Amino acid sequence: MVNEGTSSIFYLVVGAAMIIVALGFKVAVVPFHMWTPDVYEGAPTPVTAFMSVGAKAGGFAALLRVMIVALPTLSVNSGDAATVWQSSMSVIAALTMILGNVVAISQTNIKRMLAYSSIAHAGYLLMAVAAAGAVGVAESATRGLLVYLLSYTFTNLGAFAVIIALEKEDGTGTMIEDFVGLARSRPVLAAMMAFFMLSLTGVPATAGFIGKFLVFGASIEAGLIWLAVIGVLTSVLSAYYYVRVIVNMYLRDSDAPLEAEGETPLVKYAVYISFTAVLVIGLFPALALNLLGSSITLASLF
């Protein structure tokens, strides 16, 4: 009977590890992130935009459900099993945040930069999954993850919509240098892009700030203070490459700024809707919490 019980636990651990690897590949966390930069850069921008939010939202929803529902040891703050699961998620989250933000600094293509940014944001989201392993934190961690996903979805879609508007028919126009002088040639698009970059950084009055605030708070509540500190430090680091885009648009001049060849009515609507959502969530977070209220309760209970 002992051998039978030990064997069952072993198979549970192996199966859980395989599920985590599969979902980790889907959401692009370290060390399963290697495909992301090349795919983001090489794929058509509308496809990249969908992958950056669709795959991540679905992947993290599944990961959170697996870790809380299918693996009850994660949601019990006692025993070696819970410690191992929570520690594993915490370490992966820390490595993902660090690698994504550090490597993004050196990128010259904005789609590739946003690929590494996406990896970094996967690390922040994984913080919520790790925090959900502590007793009494599942609901606040779920709240943080869902609000973060909602914020990131609109922010990233808005940023990619601006890129689509500015991208040329031959696929060029996606280098960060191409954004030089955009504030003078396309002031509205430049303002929108600047706002999306600030939201990705986590500046107050943006949706990105609300998402990070809730996730960091859940991590601290779960006792993962060191992980929250890494999250704050890497967020500060990310400001370098996000603000670099803003500096190019507003503080540098170009003799041949981008002409927004792809600025169709549909793209404009995508930009404006995303901007409105990011602003509303940032200024009135209670609206997002009320909207997600039922989902948060159900996810934390089941």
C-alpha positions as CSV (number, residue, x, y, z in Angstrom):
1,M,0.0,0.0,0.0
2,V,2.9,2.3,0.8
3,N,4.5,1.7,-2.5
4,E,1.2,2.2,-4.3
5,G,0.7,5.6,-2.6
6,T,4.2,6.7,-3.3
7,S,3.9,5.6,-6.9
8,S,0.6,7.7,-7.2
9,I,2.3,10.8,-5.8
10,F,5.3,10.3,-8.2
11,Y,3.0,10.1,-11.2
12,L,1.1,13.1,-10.0
13,V,4.3,15.1,-9.7
14,V,5.5,14.0,-13.2
15,G,2.2,14.7,-14.8
16,A,2.0,18.1,-13.1
17,A,5.5,19.0,-14.2
18,M,4.6,18.1,-17.8
19,I,1.5,20.3,-17.7
20,I,3.5,23.2,-16.3
21,V,6.1,22.7,-19.1
22,A,3.4,22.8,-21.8
23,L,1.7,25.8,-20.4
24,G,5.0,27.5,-19.7
25,F,5.9,27.1,-23.3
26,K,2.5,28.6,-24.3
27,V,2.8,31.7,-22.1
28,A,6.6,32.0,-22.8
29,V,8.2,31.9,-19.3
30,V,11.8,31.1,-18.8
31,P,13.2,28.6,-19.9
32,F,10.5,28.0,-22.4
33,H,10.6,31.4,-24.0
34,M,13.1,30.9,-26.9
35,W,10.5,30.8,-29.6
36,T,8.9,34.2,-28.8
37,P,11.3,36.9,-30.2
38,D,11.7,35.3,-33.6
39,V,8.0,34.5,-34.0
40,Y,6.9,38.0,-32.8
41,E,9.3,39.7,-35.2
42,G,8.7,37.5,-38.2
43,A,4.9,37.1,-38.0
44,P,2.5,39.6,-39.6
45,T,1.8,42.3,-37.0
46,P,-1.9,41.5,-36.6
47,V,-1.0,37.8,-35.9
48,T,1.7,39.0,-33.4
49,A,-0.8,41.2,-31.6
50,F,-3.2,38.2,-31.2
51,M,-0.5,35.9,-30.0
52,S,0.8,38.4,-27.5
53,V,-2.5,38.5,-25.6
54,G,-4.7,35.5,-26.7
55,A,-2.1,32.8,-26.0
56,K,-1.1,34.4,-22.7
57,A,-4.6,35.0,-21.4
58,G,-5.7,31.4,-22.2
59,G,-2.4,29.9,-20.9
60,F,-2.5,31.7,-17.6
61,A,-6.2,31.0,-17.0
62,A,-5.4,27.3,-17.5
63,L,-2.3,27.4,-15.4
64,L,-4.0,29.1,-12.5
65,R,-6.9,26.6,-12.6
66,V,-4.5,23.6,-12.8
67,M,-2.4,24.9,-9.9
68,I,-5.4,25.7,-7.6
69,V,-7.9,23.0,-8.6
70,A,-6.1,20.0,-10.0
71,L,-3.1,20.4,-7.6
72,P,-4.6,21.1,-4.1
73,T,-1.2,20.7,-2.5
74,L,-0.4,24.1,-4.0
75,S,-3.2,25.8,-2.1
76,V,-2.3,24.4,1.3
77,N,0.4,26.3,3.1
78,S,1.9,23.3,4.8
79,G,4.0,20.4,3.9
80,D,6.9,20.0,1.5
81,A,4.7,19.6,-1.5
82,A,3.2,23.1,-1.2
83,T,6.6,24.6,-0.6
84,V,8.1,22.9,-3.7
85,W,5.3,24.1,-6.0
86,Q,5.2,27.6,-4.7
87,S,9.0,27.9,-4.7
88,S,9.3,26.6,-8.2
89,M,6.7,29.1,-9.5
90,S,8.5,31.9,-7.6
91,V,11.9,31.1,-9.0
92,I,10.6,30.8,-12.6
93,A,8.7,34.1,-12.2
94,A,11.8,35.9,-10.9
95,L,14.0,34.6,-13.8
96,T,11.4,35.4,-16.3
97,M,11.0,39.0,-15.1
98,I,14.8,39.5,-15.0
99,L,15.6,38.0,-18.4
100,G,12.7,39.6,-20.3
101,N,13.5,43.1,-19.1
102,V,17.3,42.9,-19.3
103,V,17.3,41.5,-22.9
104,A,14.6,44.0,-24.0
105,I,16.9,46.9,-23.4
106,S,19.2,45.9,-26.3
107,Q,16.5,45.4,-28.9
108,T,16.2,47.7,-31.9
109,N,13.0,46.3,-33.5
110,I,9.9,47.3,-31.6
111,K,8.1,44.0,-32.3
112,R,11.1,42.1,-30.9
113,M,11.3,44.5,-27.9
114,L,7.6,43.8,-27.2
115,A,8.4,40.1,-27.4
116,Y,10.8,40.3,-24.6
117,S,8.4,42.7,-22.8
118,S,5.8,39.9,-23.2
119,I,8.2,37.5,-21.6
120,A,8.7,39.9,-18.7
121,H,5.0,40.4,-18.2
122,A,4.6,36.6,-18.1
123,G,6.9,36.7,-15.1
124,Y,4.7,39.3,-13.3
125,L,1.6,37.2,-14.0
126,L,3.4,34.1,-12.7
127,M,3.8,36.0,-9.4
128,A,0.1,35.8,-8.9
129,V,0.1,32.0,-9.6
130,A,2.8,31.5,-7.0
131,A,1.0,33.7,-4.5
132,A,-2.2,31.7,-5.0
133,G,-0.4,28.8,-3.2
134,A,-0.6,30.5,0.2
135,V,-3.6,30.0,2.5
136,G,-6.2,32.8,2.2
137,V,-4.5,34.5,-0.8
138,A,-6.1,32.6,-3.6
139,E,-8.9,35.2,-4.1
140,S,-6.6,38.2,-4.0
141,A,-4.0,36.5,-6.3
142,T,-6.8,35.6,-8.7
143,R,-8.0,39.1,-8.7
144,G,-4.5,40.4,-9.4
145,L,-4.0,38.0,-12.3
146,L,-7.3,38.7,-14.0
147,V,-7.0,42.5,-13.7
148,Y,-3.4,42.3,-14.9
149,L,-4.5,40.2,-17.9
150,L,-7.3,42.6,-18.7
151,S,-4.9,45.6,-18.4
152,Y,-2.2,43.9,-20.4
153,T,-4.6,42.8,-23.1
154,F,-5.8,46.3,-23.9
155,T,-2.4,47.9,-23.5
156,N,-0.6,45.5,-25.8
157,L,-3.4,45.5,-28.4
158,G,-3.3,49.3,-28.4
159,A,0.5,49.3,-28.9
160,F,0.4,46.8,-31.7
161,A,-2.5,48.7,-33.3
162,V,-0.3,51.8,-33.5
163,I,2.5,49.7,-35.0
164,I,0.1,48.3,-37.6
165,A,-0.9,51.9,-38.5
166,L,2.7,52.9,-39.0
167,E,4.0,49.8,-40.7
168,K,4.7,50.1,-44.4
169,E,3.3,47.7,-47.0
170,D,6.6,46.0,-47.4
171,G,6.8,45.2,-43.7
172,T,9.3,47.9,-42.8
173,G,8.8,50.7,-40.3
174,T,9.0,48.5,-37.2
175,M,12.4,49.7,-36.0
176,I,12.5,51.8,-32.9
177,E,14.5,54.4,-34.9
178,D,11.5,54.6,-37.3
179,F,9.5,56.3,-34.5
180,V,11.8,59.3,-34.4
181,G,9.8,62.5,-34.9
182,L,6.4,60.8,-34.8
183,A,5.0,63.4,-32.4
184,R,5.3,66.0,-35.2
185,S,4.0,64.0,-38.1
186,R,1.3,62.0,-36.3
187,P,0.8,63.6,-32.9
188,V,-2.3,61.6,-32.0
189,L,-0.7,58.2,-32.7
190,A,2.4,59.4,-30.8
191,A,0.4,60.3,-27.8
192,M,-1.5,57.0,-27.8
193,M,1.8,55.0,-28.2
194,A,3.4,57.0,-25.3
195,F,0.4,56.3,-23.1
196,F,0.6,52.5,-23.9
197,M,4.3,52.5,-23.1
198,L,3.7,54.2,-19.8
199,S,1.0,51.6,-19.0
200,L,3.3,48.7,-19.8
201,T,5.8,50.3,-17.4
202,G,3.2,50.5,-14.7
203,V,2.9,54.3,-14.3
204,P,0.0,55.5,-12.0
205,A,-3.3,56.4,-13.7
206,T,-2.8,53.6,-16.2
207,A,-4.3,50.1,-16.2
208,G,-0.8,48.6,-16.0
209,F,-0.2,50.2,-12.6
210,I,-3.4,48.7,-11.2
211,G,-2.5,45.2,-12.4
212,K,1.0,45.4,-11.0
213,F,-0.2,46.9,-7.7
214,L,-2.7,44.0,-7.2
215,V,-0.2,41.3,-8.2
216,F,2.6,42.8,-6.0
217,G,0.1,43.1,-3.1
218,A,-0.9,39.5,-3.4
219,S,2.8,38.4,-3.4
220,I,3.5,40.4,-0.3
221,E,0.3,38.9,1.4
222,A,1.6,35.4,0.5
223,G,4.9,36.1,2.2
224,L,6.8,36.4,-1.1
225,I,8.3,39.8,-0.3
226,W,11.6,39.1,-2.1
227,L,9.6,38.3,-5.3
228,A,7.7,41.5,-5.0
229,V,10.9,43.4,-4.6
230,I,12.3,41.9,-7.8
231,G,9.0,42.8,-9.5
232,V,9.4,46.4,-8.5
233,L,13.1,46.6,-9.5
234,T,12.5,45.0,-12.9
235,S,9.6,47.4,-13.5
236,V,11.9,50.3,-12.9
237,L,14.4,48.7,-15.3
238,S,11.7,48.3,-17.9
239,A,11.2,52.1,-18.0
240,Y,14.4,52.5,-19.9
241,Y,13.3,50.7,-23.1
242,Y,9.7,51.9,-22.9
243,V,10.7,55.5,-22.4
244,R,13.2,55.2,-25.2
245,V,10.3,54.9,-27.6
246,I,8.7,58.1,-26.1
247,V,12.0,59.9,-26.3
248,N,12.4,59.0,-30.0
249,M,8.9,60.3,-30.8
250,Y,9.0,63.6,-28.9
251,L,12.6,64.6,-28.4
252,R,14.2,63.7,-31.7
253,D,13.6,65.0,-35.2
254,S,13.5,63.1,-38.5
255,D,13.6,64.2,-42.1
256,A,11.4,61.3,-43.2
257,P,8.9,60.4,-40.4
258,L,6.5,57.5,-40.8
259,E,3.4,58.3,-42.8
260,A,0.9,55.8,-41.2
261,E,0.2,53.8,-44.3
262,G,-1.8,51.3,-42.4
263,E,-4.0,53.8,-40.5
264,T,-7.4,52.3,-41.6
265,P,-10.7,53.1,-39.7
266,L,-10.6,49.7,-38.1
267,V,-7.1,50.3,-36.8
268,K,-8.1,53.7,-35.5
269,Y,-11.0,52.2,-33.6
270,A,-8.7,49.6,-32.1
271,V,-6.3,52.3,-30.9
272,Y,-9.1,54.5,-29.4
273,I,-10.9,51.6,-27.7
274,S,-7.7,50.3,-26.2
275,F,-6.7,53.8,-25.0
276,T,-10.1,54.3,-23.4
277,A,-10.0,51.0,-21.7
278,V,-6.5,51.5,-20.3
279,L,-7.4,55.0,-19.1
280,V,-10.7,53.9,-17.5
281,I,-9.1,50.9,-15.7
282,G,-6.3,53.1,-14.5
283,L,-8.6,55.9,-13.1
284,F,-11.5,53.7,-12.0
285,P,-10.2,50.3,-11.1
286,A,-13.4,49.5,-9.2
287,L,-15.1,49.1,-12.5
288,A,-12.7,46.4,-13.6
289,L,-13.0,44.7,-10.3
290,N,-16.8,44.7,-10.4
291,L,-16.7,43.4,-14.0
292,L,-14.5,40.6,-13.0
293,G,-16.1,40.0,-9.6
294,S,-18.0,36.8,-10.4
295,S,-15.0,35.3,-12.3
296,I,-12.7,36.1,-9.4
297,T,-14.9,34.4,-6.9
298,L,-15.6,31.3,-9.0
299,A,-11.9,30.9,-9.9
300,S,-10.8,31.1,-6.3
301,L,-13.4,28.7,-5.1
302,F,-13.3,26.1,-7.9
